[in-house]
Amino acid sequence: MTAIAAAAPPLSVIFDLDGTLVESAAAIQLALNQALAAQHLPELPVATVRGFIGHGVPHLMNCVADHLEIPRSSSKLSQLFHAFSAQYEVQREGNTLFEGARSALQALRLQGVALGLCTNKPMQPAKTVLQHLNIEEFFDYIIAGDSLSVRKPDPQMLLVARAALSAEHCLYVGDSEVDAETAHAAGVPFLLFTRGYRKSTIDSLAPWASFDDFAQFPDYVAKFLREIPEA
């Protein structure tokens, strides 16, 4: 008897993490300030740290170095990087789900949508957050900032996630300029969550659509499946 291959799901939805599903600026600030204090450096307010989020830990450290006028090649920055990374891996306090995000993930699973996560956060800190907020189980595939030799906005991370989920159509959900550039470069339609860490106008990011409340999310998925837009 010939085995019948399982049909590919009609849709995969791939999410960014920080600023999209999770408000994490306070958690990153707490981990960073602990590392700064250990190095006898001044702590930074959350509004400042928020502006450094999106490109991964190396970029965050470079922003901190420039802000505090620490040479990027200095041993002090290297020590700060290692201290921050150690705390970041276990940082739970300060991470909160955006309202309605859990319900949206549950609804997608019930609809048979394949779910992925594509984040510049390193894998261990990402898993710490997902487990702390009890949402790791929703994701069929996770790719993180240390999974490949490149990070977003290089499209390779998103392309790998899309291929791993093997769905007929794919939608990417993110909150920032980095996410928009990644989606456009990968040829994946981009849905913008407007309450995250972006600094640009909505129109300048050229999303397929934008939303500010996860209660609206099922409507956008239904609209996407009706239209199947090009990136």
C-alpha positions as CSV (number, residue, x, y, z in Angstrom):
1,M,0.0,0.0,0.0
2,T,1.4,3.4,-0.9
3,A,1.6,5.9,2.0
4,I,-0.4,9.0,1.5
5,A,1.7,12.1,2.3
6,A,0.2,14.5,4.8
7,A,-1.1,17.6,3.2
8,A,0.8,20.8,3.8
9,P,-1.0,23.3,6.1
10,P,-2.5,26.1,4.0
11,L,-0.8,28.8,6.1
12,S,2.1,29.4,8.4
13,V,2.3,32.5,10.5
14,I,5.8,33.4,11.7
15,F,6.2,35.9,14.6
16,D,8.9,38.1,15.8
17,L,9.2,38.0,19.7
18,D,10.3,41.2,21.3
19,G,7.8,44.0,20.7
20,T,5.5,41.8,18.8
21,L,4.3,39.0,21.2
22,V,6.2,40.2,24.3
23,E,6.8,43.6,25.9
24,S,10.4,42.9,26.9
25,A,12.1,46.3,27.2
26,A,11.9,46.2,31.0
27,A,13.4,42.7,31.2
28,I,16.3,43.7,28.9
29,Q,16.8,46.9,30.9
30,L,16.9,44.8,34.2
31,A,19.5,42.4,32.8
32,L,21.6,45.2,31.3
33,N,21.6,47.3,34.4
34,Q,22.7,44.4,36.5
35,A,25.6,43.9,34.2
36,L,26.4,47.6,34.2
37,A,26.3,47.8,38.0
38,A,28.7,44.9,38.2
39,Q,31.1,46.8,35.9
40,H,30.6,50.0,38.0
41,L,29.0,51.7,35.1
42,P,25.9,54.0,35.2
43,E,22.5,52.3,34.8
44,L,20.3,53.2,31.8
45,P,16.6,54.1,31.8
46,V,14.2,51.9,30.0
47,A,13.4,54.5,27.3
48,T,17.0,54.5,26.3
49,V,17.3,50.7,26.3
50,R,14.1,50.5,24.3
51,G,15.8,52.3,21.4
52,F,18.6,49.7,21.3
53,I,16.3,46.7,20.8
54,G,15.8,44.9,17.5
55,H,19.1,44.0,15.9
56,G,20.3,41.4,18.5
57,V,22.7,41.4,21.4
58,P,25.9,42.6,19.6
59,H,24.0,45.7,18.3
60,L,22.6,46.3,21.8
61,M,26.1,46.2,23.2
62,N,27.5,48.5,20.6
63,C,24.7,51.0,21.3
64,V,25.5,50.8,25.0
65,A,29.2,51.4,24.3
66,D,28.5,54.4,22.1
67,H,26.0,55.8,24.6
68,L,28.5,55.5,27.5
69,E,31.5,56.3,25.4
70,I,33.2,52.9,25.9
71,P,35.5,51.9,23.1
72,R,34.0,49.0,21.2
73,S,37.3,47.2,21.2
74,S,37.8,47.6,25.0
75,S,38.0,44.7,27.5
76,K,35.4,46.6,29.6
77,L,32.8,46.1,26.8
78,S,33.8,42.5,26.4
79,Q,33.3,41.9,30.2
80,L,30.0,43.8,30.0
81,F,28.8,41.6,27.1
82,H,29.6,38.4,29.0
83,A,27.9,39.7,32.2
84,F,24.8,40.7,30.3
85,S,24.6,37.5,28.3
86,A,24.7,35.4,31.5
87,Q,21.9,37.4,33.1
88,Y,19.9,37.6,29.9
89,E,19.8,33.8,29.6
90,V,17.8,33.6,32.8
91,Q,15.9,36.9,32.9
92,R,12.2,36.3,33.5
93,E,11.1,39.4,35.4
94,G,10.0,42.3,33.1
95,N,8.7,40.1,30.3
96,T,4.9,40.4,29.7
97,L,2.7,39.1,26.9
98,F,0.8,41.7,25.0
99,E,-2.9,41.5,25.8
100,G,-4.7,39.0,23.6
101,A,-1.5,37.4,22.2
102,R,-2.1,34.0,23.9
103,S,-5.7,33.8,22.7
104,A,-4.5,34.6,19.2
105,L,-1.9,31.8,19.3
106,Q,-4.5,29.4,20.6
107,A,-7.0,30.3,17.9
108,L,-4.4,29.8,15.1
109,R,-3.5,26.4,16.5
110,L,-7.1,25.4,16.5
111,Q,-7.4,26.5,12.9
112,G,-4.4,24.2,11.9
113,V,-2.1,27.1,11.2
114,A,1.6,26.3,11.4
115,L,3.3,28.7,13.8
116,G,6.9,29.8,13.8
117,L,9.1,32.2,15.7
118,C,11.9,34.3,14.1
119,T,13.7,36.4,16.6
120,N,17.1,38.1,16.9
121,K,17.1,37.2,20.6
122,P,19.6,34.3,21.2
123,M,17.9,30.9,21.6
124,Q,18.4,30.4,25.3
125,P,17.0,33.8,26.4
126,A,14.1,33.3,23.9
127,K,13.3,29.9,25.4
128,T,13.5,31.3,28.9
129,V,10.9,33.9,28.0
130,L,8.6,31.4,26.1
131,Q,8.7,29.0,29.0
132,H,8.2,31.7,31.6
133,L,5.1,32.9,29.7
134,N,3.9,29.4,28.9
135,I,3.7,29.9,25.1
136,E,6.6,27.7,23.8
137,E,4.2,24.9,23.1
138,F,2.5,26.9,20.4
139,F,5.4,27.0,18.1
140,D,6.3,24.4,15.5
141,Y,9.6,25.9,14.7
142,I,11.9,28.5,16.4
143,I,14.9,30.2,14.8
144,A,16.9,32.7,16.9
145,G,19.7,35.2,16.7
146,D,22.4,32.7,17.2
147,S,20.9,29.9,15.0
148,L,22.7,31.1,11.8
149,S,25.7,33.2,11.0
150,V,23.4,36.1,10.1
151,R,20.5,37.9,11.8
152,K,17.5,39.9,10.6
153,P,17.2,42.0,8.5
154,D,19.1,39.4,6.5
155,P,16.2,37.4,5.1
156,Q,17.8,34.0,5.6
157,M,16.4,33.5,9.0
158,L,12.8,34.0,7.8
159,L,13.4,31.9,4.7
160,V,14.7,29.0,6.8
161,A,11.6,29.3,9.1
162,R,9.2,29.4,6.2
163,A,10.8,26.3,4.6
164,A,10.8,24.4,7.9
165,L,7.0,25.0,8.3
166,S,6.3,23.8,4.8
167,A,3.0,25.7,4.4
168,E,1.5,26.7,1.1
169,H,1.3,30.4,2.2
170,C,3.3,32.4,4.8
171,L,2.6,35.6,6.8
172,Y,5.3,37.3,8.9
173,V,4.2,39.4,11.9
174,G,6.6,41.9,13.4
175,D,6.8,45.4,15.0
176,S,9.9,47.1,13.7
177,E,12.0,48.4,10.8
178,V,14.1,45.3,11.1
179,D,11.1,43.1,10.7
180,A,9.7,45.0,7.7
181,E,13.1,44.9,5.9
182,T,13.4,41.2,6.6
183,A,9.9,40.4,5.3
184,H,10.3,42.5,2.1
185,A,13.7,40.9,1.4
186,A,12.3,37.4,1.9
187,G,9.3,38.1,-0.3
188,V,6.9,37.3,2.6
189,P,3.8,39.5,3.2
190,F,4.3,41.6,6.4
191,L,1.7,42.3,9.1
192,L,2.8,45.1,11.4
193,F,2.0,45.2,15.1
194,T,2.1,48.9,15.9
195,R,2.7,48.9,19.6
196,G,6.3,47.6,19.5
197,Y,9.6,49.2,19.0
198,R,9.5,50.9,15.6
199,K,10.7,54.4,15.2
200,S,9.3,55.1,11.6
201,T,5.9,55.8,10.4
202,I,3.6,52.9,9.5
203,D,3.5,53.8,5.8
204,S,7.3,54.0,5.5
205,L,7.4,50.3,6.5
206,A,5.0,49.3,3.7
207,P,3.2,46.5,5.5
208,W,0.5,44.5,3.9
209,A,-1.6,45.6,6.9
210,S,-1.1,46.8,10.5
211,F,-2.9,46.3,13.8
212,D,-2.6,47.4,17.4
213,D,-4.8,44.9,19.2
214,F,-4.5,41.1,19.1
215,A,-8.3,40.9,19.4
216,Q,-8.2,42.0,15.7
217,F,-5.7,39.3,14.7
218,P,-8.2,36.5,13.6
219,D,-9.8,39.0,11.2
220,Y,-6.5,39.7,9.6
221,V,-5.7,36.0,9.2
222,A,-9.1,35.5,7.5
223,K,-8.5,38.5,5.3
224,F,-5.1,37.2,4.4
225,L,-6.5,33.8,3.3
226,R,-9.1,35.5,1.2
227,E,-6.6,37.8,-0.5
228,I,-3.3,35.9,-0.4
229,P,-1.4,39.1,-1.1
230,E,2.1,39.4,-2.6
231,A,4.9,40.7,-0.5
